[in-house]
Amino acid sequence: MLLRAIGLALCLFVLPAQANEAPRIAYGEIQLESADYVINADIELTLNPRVEDAIRHGIAVYFVLEASIESPRWYWLDKSLVNESLSYRLTYHALTRSFRLAIGNFHQSFDSLDAAVRTMTRVRRWRVAGIDTLEPGQSYKVTLRFRLDTDLLPRPFKVSALGSRDWSIDTEEMSWIFLTAGRAAP
């Protein structure tokens, strides 16, 4: 009986901690594909109950993945070459009982919120720059960040989001140095 009570107490303390884990970018890379530089990334995200509840009640929730590419300079601030963002809109449609994820002009419906979040957090072949943007054989600093865009929430939610940890979904910036491949001689 005592072991059962201890086990229940541990579950009550451990499960909420897991549900409120801070989101993070688990993986990120940039590659040259055809004539474009593309980013692949995996984001670890668990929505908290308050955000899930808002989505299930038909409130549109917006997320943004931001990417920047900078050229390091020793004599001044780094030179910013690319600043791109990928916007997500996550909604629930009660009539069809489906979750809808919009990524730019692309829309897809899902039977579960988990499936929509999994799709949103697995970024593949996102074009961030053309081949002429970066010089061959040079190194660049690439930075990624994923966050909930509270500016696009309806006004009553904006007010409650101010200073609320429930609405503060933001990853730490993930940065790495990327060396472009040299061009082949003619």
Order of alpha helices (4+ residues) and beta strands (2+ residues): alpha-beta-beta-alpha-beta-beta-beta-beta-alpha-beta-beta-alpha-beta
